Amino acid sequence: MNKFSYQRADSANAAVSAVAGNDNTKFVAGGTNLFDLMKEKVETPDHIIDINKLDLAKIEPLPNGGLRLGALVTNADTAWNSEVESNYPLLSQAILAGASPQLRNMATNGGNPLQRTRCYYFYDLTTPCNKREPGTGCSALDGFNRIHAILGTSDECIATHPSDMCVALTALDAKVNITGLKGDRTIDFADLHRLPGNTPELDNNLEYGDLITSIDLPAEHFSNVTYLKLRDRQSYAFALVSVAVAIELDAGVISDVRVALGGVAHKPWRDKAAEAMLKGQAPLKENFEKFAGTVLQDAIGYGHNTFKIELAKRAIVRALSTAAETAVVA
């Protein structure tokens, strides 16, 4: 681990101001990913700003009927929060499918979306990686790529985003509140992360010095939800494919539906055009299969991960079928 200076901030404005003038600074809360990256010398910040004293550790109702998740609330406290469990069970399910209890007790709502890929080559300093060192190449393209992306890839990078929580937040149409050197702003959660394109080193659309202060959940609640995670081990493993589904049924037909995928792209993947195909349709397997085929129609396999295309299709059908049959009891 490299040497770094340390500072504790007592307000969001103080934390952001402390970034100015030092272009190699990192915020830290739980540190569950940052410290690992520092130990491996993938991340080498000169300065660390501890934000744990900021007043961002609350879950509060919003005037519009939604719910605000403070950035410093732990993933565990979020998953077990009574309002989240009752009104946003999809989020609770997704969080509890991720990591381990020990990590969920440390990881925060603001830090979880910013965790970096678990691509083997990204962590291996002896191999080329455009995400770690732009312009060096992508070792995964012709290497062992079983865990890698099949959607939204580029010749520069086929890494995947590892979060479970983010898949549910994408399906729920959450919003992210940010403060930074240019002031405050709010963006759709779906716009937080990026596809690799020609700049795979950029995981998200945050600007330098930006700090996530909270995440807002919308007022609408879904009665039929499920989070399906397929992985090599039953616990403490990242998704090969995950599916977050929320369905609203009205008189036996689908009136609203949200489907987001994890483990298949550089960001949580959602196809709103394909979702529109399901609205007004009966919750039948053949309709779900057609939807899955549309979502995966542009998928590309790279050898070891080609199986993910069929796996994702089957996972979508299974998740949709499960959600359609299971109503949430508040």
C-alpha positions as CSV (number, residue, x, y, z in Angstrom):
1,M,0.0,0.0,0.0
2,N,1.3,3.5,-0.9
3,K,1.7,6.3,1.6
4,F,-1.1,8.8,1.9
5,S,-2.2,11.7,4.1
6,Y,-5.5,11.4,6.0
7,Q,-8.2,14.0,6.8
8,R,-11.6,13.7,8.5
9,A,-14.4,15.9,7.2
10,D,-17.2,17.1,9.4
11,S,-19.6,18.3,6.6
12,A,-20.3,17.5,2.9
13,N,-19.1,20.9,1.9
14,A,-15.8,20.5,3.9
15,A,-15.3,17.1,2.3
16,V,-15.8,18.4,-1.2
17,S,-13.6,21.6,-0.6
18,A,-10.8,19.4,0.7
19,V,-10.6,17.7,-2.8
20,A,-9.8,21.0,-4.5
21,G,-6.1,21.3,-5.4
22,N,-5.3,17.6,-5.1
23,D,-6.2,15.5,-8.1
24,N,-5.5,12.2,-6.4
25,T,-7.9,12.2,-3.5
26,K,-10.4,9.6,-2.5
27,F,-13.4,9.7,-0.1
28,V,-13.7,6.7,2.3
29,A,-16.6,5.4,4.4
30,G,-16.7,1.7,4.8
31,G,-13.7,1.2,2.5
32,T,-14.6,-2.4,1.6
33,N,-13.5,-2.0,-2.0
34,L,-11.1,1.0,-1.9
35,F,-8.8,-0.6,0.7
36,D,-8.6,-3.8,-1.3
37,L,-7.6,-1.8,-4.4
38,M,-5.0,0.1,-2.4
39,K,-3.5,-3.1,-1.0
40,E,-3.1,-4.4,-4.6
41,K,-1.8,-1.0,-5.7
42,V,-4.5,-0.6,-8.3
43,E,-5.6,2.5,-6.5
44,T,-2.8,4.8,-5.1
45,P,-4.4,7.9,-3.7
46,D,-2.2,10.6,-2.1
47,H,-4.9,11.8,0.2
48,I,-7.8,10.1,2.0
49,I,-10.9,12.0,3.2
50,D,-12.9,10.2,5.9
51,I,-16.6,11.1,5.5
52,N,-18.0,8.9,8.3
53,K,-18.8,11.9,10.5
54,L,-21.1,13.5,7.9
55,D,-24.8,13.7,8.7
56,L,-25.7,11.2,5.9
57,A,-26.7,8.1,7.9
58,K,-30.5,8.4,7.8
59,I,-33.3,6.8,5.9
60,E,-36.2,9.3,5.7
61,P,-39.6,9.6,3.9
62,L,-39.9,12.1,1.1
63,P,-42.8,14.5,0.7
64,N,-43.8,12.7,-2.5
65,G,-44.2,9.4,-0.8
66,G,-40.8,8.0,-1.8
67,L,-37.8,7.2,0.5
68,R,-34.4,8.8,0.8
69,L,-31.5,6.5,1.6
70,G,-28.6,8.4,3.2
71,A,-25.2,7.7,1.6
72,L,-23.7,6.6,4.9
73,V,-26.4,4.1,5.9
74,T,-24.9,0.7,5.7
75,N,-26.1,-1.9,3.2
76,A,-27.2,-4.1,6.1
77,D,-29.3,-1.4,7.8
78,T,-30.9,-0.5,4.5
79,A,-31.8,-4.1,3.7
80,W,-33.4,-4.6,7.1
81,N,-35.1,-1.2,7.3
82,S,-38.8,-1.7,7.8
83,E,-39.8,0.8,5.1
84,V,-37.5,-0.8,2.6
85,E,-38.6,-4.3,3.4
86,S,-42.3,-3.4,3.1
87,N,-42.3,-1.0,0.2
88,Y,-39.1,-1.9,-1.7
89,P,-38.5,-5.6,-1.1
90,L,-36.7,-5.9,-4.4
91,L,-33.9,-3.7,-3.0
92,S,-33.8,-5.6,0.2
93,Q,-33.5,-8.9,-1.7
94,A,-30.7,-7.6,-3.9
95,I,-28.6,-6.3,-1.1
96,L,-28.9,-9.5,0.9
97,A,-27.8,-11.5,-2.1
98,G,-24.6,-9.6,-2.2
99,A,-21.3,-9.9,-0.4
100,S,-21.3,-11.4,3.2
101,P,-22.9,-10.2,6.4
102,Q,-19.6,-8.7,7.6
103,L,-19.2,-6.7,4.4
104,R,-22.8,-5.5,4.4
105,N,-22.3,-4.2,7.9
106,M,-19.5,-2.0,6.6
107,A,-20.4,-1.1,3.0
108,T,-22.5,2.0,2.5
109,N,-25.2,3.1,0.1
110,G,-22.9,5.8,-1.3
111,G,-19.9,3.5,-1.7
112,N,-21.7,0.4,-3.1
113,P,-22.4,2.0,-6.5
114,L,-18.8,3.1,-6.8
115,Q,-17.2,-0.2,-6.3
116,R,-15.0,-1.2,-9.2
117,T,-15.0,-4.3,-11.4
118,R,-13.7,-7.7,-10.2
119,C,-12.1,-8.5,-13.5
120,Y,-9.0,-10.6,-12.8
121,Y,-6.9,-8.6,-15.2
122,F,-7.8,-5.3,-13.6
123,Y,-6.4,-6.5,-10.3
124,D,-3.3,-8.1,-11.9
125,L,-0.7,-5.4,-12.4
126,T,1.4,-7.6,-14.6
127,T,-1.3,-7.8,-17.4
128,P,-2.5,-5.2,-19.8
129,C,-5.8,-3.5,-18.8
130,N,-7.3,-0.5,-20.4
131,K,-9.4,0.2,-17.3
132,R,-6.4,0.3,-15.1
133,E,-3.9,1.8,-17.6
134,P,-5.6,3.2,-20.7
135,G,-4.0,2.3,-24.0
136,T,-2.4,-1.0,-22.9
137,G,-5.1,-3.3,-24.2
138,C,-7.8,-5.7,-22.8
139,S,-6.4,-9.0,-21.7
140,A,-9.9,-10.4,-21.2
141,L,-10.7,-10.3,-24.9
142,D,-8.5,-13.3,-25.7
143,G,-8.0,-14.5,-22.1
144,F,-10.1,-16.3,-19.6
145,N,-13.3,-14.3,-19.7
146,R,-15.9,-16.5,-18.0
147,I,-17.2,-13.7,-15.8
148,H,-17.1,-11.0,-18.4
149,A,-19.7,-8.9,-20.2
150,I,-21.9,-9.9,-23.1
151,L,-23.8,-6.7,-23.6
152,G,-22.6,-3.1,-24.3
153,T,-19.0,-4.2,-24.7
154,S,-16.3,-2.5,-26.7
155,D,-12.9,-3.5,-28.1
156,E,-11.4,-1.6,-25.2
157,C,-13.1,-3.5,-22.3
158,I,-15.5,-6.3,-21.5
159,A,-15.5,-5.9,-17.7
160,T,-18.7,-6.1,-15.7
161,H,-20.1,-4.0,-12.8
162,P,-20.2,-6.1,-9.7
163,S,-23.0,-4.6,-7.6
164,D,-26.3,-6.4,-6.8
165,M,-27.8,-3.3,-5.1
166,C,-27.3,-1.2,-8.2
167,V,-29.3,-3.7,-10.3
168,A,-32.3,-3.2,-8.1
169,L,-31.9,0.5,-8.0
170,T,-31.8,0.6,-11.8
171,A,-35.0,-1.4,-12.0
172,L,-36.7,0.9,-9.4
173,D,-35.9,4.1,-11.3
174,A,-34.0,5.5,-8.3
175,K,-32.3,8.9,-8.4
176,V,-28.8,9.9,-7.0
177,N,-28.2,13.2,-5.1
178,I,-24.7,14.5,-5.5
179,T,-22.7,17.5,-4.2
180,G,-19.5,18.5,-5.8
181,L,-17.1,21.3,-6.7
182,K,-19.8,22.7,-9.1
183,G,-22.6,22.5,-6.6
184,D,-25.5,20.1,-6.0
185,R,-27.4,18.1,-8.6
186,T,-29.6,15.0,-9.0
187,I,-29.3,12.4,-11.8
188,D,-31.2,9.3,-12.7
189,F,-29.6,6.2,-11.3
190,A,-29.6,4.6,-14.7
191,D,-27.3,7.5,-15.9
192,L,-24.8,7.0,-13.0
193,H,-22.7,4.3,-14.7
194,R,-21.2,4.2,-18.1
195,L,-20.6,1.7,-20.9
196,P,-16.8,1.2,-21.6
197,G,-16.7,2.7,-25.2
198,N,-13.3,4.2,-25.8
199,T,-12.9,5.3,-22.1
200,P,-13.2,2.1,-20.0
201,E,-11.1,3.8,-17.2
202,L,-14.3,5.8,-16.4
203,D,-16.7,3.7,-14.5
204,N,-19.4,6.4,-14.0
205,N,-20.5,9.9,-14.9
206,L,-19.4,11.5,-11.7
207,E,-17.0,14.5,-11.9
208,Y,-13.8,14.7,-9.8
209,G,-14.7,15.8,-6.3
210,D,-18.4,14.6,-6.6
211,L,-19.8,13.0,-3.4
212,I,-23.0,11.0,-3.4
213,T,-25.1,12.2,-0.5
214,S,-28.2,10.1,-0.9
215,I,-30.3,7.9,-3.1
216,D,-34.0,8.6,-3.6
217,L,-36.5,5.8,-4.2
218,P,-39.8,6.7,-6.1
219,A,-43.2,6.7,-4.5
220,E,-44.6,3.8,-6.6
221,H,-44.4,0.3,-5.1
222,F,-44.6,-3.0,-6.9
223,S,-46.6,-5.9,-5.6
224,N,-44.7,-8.6,-7.5
225,V,-41.0,-8.6,-7.3
226,T,-38.0,-11.0,-7.3
227,Y,-34.2,-10.8,-7.4
228,L,-32.6,-13.8,-9.0
229,K,-28.8,-14.2,-8.7
230,L,-26.9,-17.0,-10.5
231,R,-23.4,-17.6,-9.4
232,D,-20.7,-20.2,-8.9
233,R,-21.2,-20.4,-5.1
234,Q,-24.4,-19.9,-3.1
235,S,-22.9,-17.1,-1.0
236,Y,-20.1,-14.5,-1.1
237,A,-19.8,-14.7,-4.9
238,F,-20.4,-12.2,-7.7
239,A,-23.2,-12.8,-10.2
240,L,-22.6,-14.5,-13.5
241,V,-26.1,-13.3,-14.3
242,S,-28.6,-11.5,-12.0
243,V,-32.1,-10.3,-12.7
244,A,-34.2,-7.7,-10.8
245,V,-37.9,-7.9,-11.7
246,A,-40.8,-5.7,-10.6
247,I,-44.2,-6.4,-12.2
248,E,-47.6,-4.8,-11.7
249,L,-50.6,-6.9,-12.8
250,D,-54.1,-5.6,-13.5
251,A,-56.9,-7.9,-14.3
252,G,-54.5,-10.6,-15.3
253,V,-52.3,-8.6,-17.6
254,I,-49.0,-6.8,-17.1
255,S,-49.7,-3.0,-16.6
256,D,-46.1,-2.2,-15.6
257,V,-42.8,-4.1,-15.6
258,R,-39.2,-3.3,-14.8
259,V,-36.3,-5.7,-15.6
260,A,-32.6,-5.0,-14.9
261,L,-29.7,-7.4,-15.4
262,G,-26.4,-7.6,-13.5
263,G,-23.2,-9.5,-14.3
264,V,-23.7,-9.0,-18.1
265,A,-22.4,-5.4,-18.8
266,H,-20.2,-2.6,-17.6
267,K,-23.3,-1.2,-15.9
268,P,-26.7,-2.5,-14.7
269,W,-28.5,-3.3,-18.0
270,R,-32.1,-2.3,-18.6
271,D,-34.0,-2.3,-22.0
272,K,-37.0,0.0,-21.6
273,A,-38.1,-0.6,-25.2
274,A,-38.3,-4.4,-24.6
275,E,-40.2,-3.8,-21.4
276,A,-42.8,-1.9,-23.4
277,M,-43.4,-5.1,-25.4
278,L,-44.7,-6.8,-22.2
279,K,-47.2,-4.2,-21.1
280,G,-50.7,-5.2,-21.8
281,Q,-49.6,-8.9,-22.3
282,A,-50.5,-11.9,-20.1
283,P,-47.8,-13.1,-17.8
284,L,-47.1,-16.2,-19.9
285,K,-43.8,-18.0,-20.5
286,E,-44.0,-17.5,-24.2
287,N,-44.2,-13.7,-23.8
288,F,-41.3,-13.8,-21.3
289,E,-39.2,-15.9,-23.7
290,K,-39.9,-13.4,-26.5
291,F,-38.9,-10.5,-24.2
292,A,-35.7,-12.3,-23.1
293,G,-34.7,-12.9,-26.8
294,T,-35.2,-9.2,-27.5
295,V,-33.1,-8.1,-24.5
296,L,-30.2,-10.5,-25.5
297,Q,-30.5,-10.0,-29.3
298,D,-27.3,-8.0,-29.5
299,A,-25.3,-10.0,-26.9
300,I,-21.8,-11.1,-27.9
301,G,-19.9,-14.0,-26.3
302,Y,-16.1,-14.1,-26.1
303,G,-15.5,-17.8,-25.7
304,H,-15.5,-18.7,-22.1
305,N,-18.5,-16.5,-21.3
306,T,-20.7,-17.3,-24.4
307,F,-22.8,-19.6,-22.1
308,K,-24.0,-16.4,-20.4
309,I,-26.2,-15.5,-23.3
310,E,-28.5,-18.5,-22.9
311,L,-28.1,-18.4,-19.1
312,A,-29.4,-14.8,-19.1
313,K,-32.4,-15.6,-21.3
314,R,-33.4,-18.5,-19.0
315,A,-32.8,-16.4,-15.9
316,I,-35.0,-13.6,-17.2
317,V,-37.9,-16.1,-17.9
318,R,-37.5,-17.6,-14.5
319,A,-37.4,-14.3,-12.7
320,L,-40.4,-12.9,-14.5
321,S,-42.4,-16.1,-14.0
322,T,-41.5,-16.1,-10.2
323,A,-42.4,-12.4,-9.8
324,A,-45.7,-12.9,-11.7
325,E,-46.7,-15.7,-9.4
326,T,-45.6,-14.1,-6.1
327,A,-47.3,-11.1,-4.7
328,V,-45.6,-9.2,-1.9
329,V,-47.4,-9.2,1.4
330,A,-46.7,-6.0,3.3
